[in-house]
Amino acid sequence: MNLRNAFSLNEDELPAAERETLIQSLAEFVVKRGLSVPAILALDMHRPLAHTMGAGVVVMTPILGPLFGLARMEQAKSLLTSRDGVECLIQRIEELTVLKSGGLNDVSRGEAPS
């Protein structure tokens, strides 16, 4: 009896283009509202629980599905249960935050503030 994949939620990965579109739209949503720091902090703190949160999305789909759409819930589950989904989202939020702020400031380049 093989139980290796008995509790696997990740049987259907998102296609690469769809995954990138989802990450981009989530990152833009966060950066546009000025929530980069709290989002990165929350995602980083809960990274070990990402797979569990993916299972939580599956459990909450009957309640949240009508609000967000079943396809969106499936995308969220796939992103959270993938090995590097949360990390890619954090990196994209950081990239967009740097772009929004106009690049690196003097302090982050190692120069003393005047």
Buried (B, 14 or more C-beta within 10 A) or exposed (E): EEEEEEEEBBEEEBEEEBBEEBBEEBBBEBBEEEEBEEBBEEBEEEEEEBBEBBBBBBEBBEEBBEEBEEEBBBBBBBBBBBEEBBBBBBBBBBEBBBEEEEEEEEEEEEEEEE
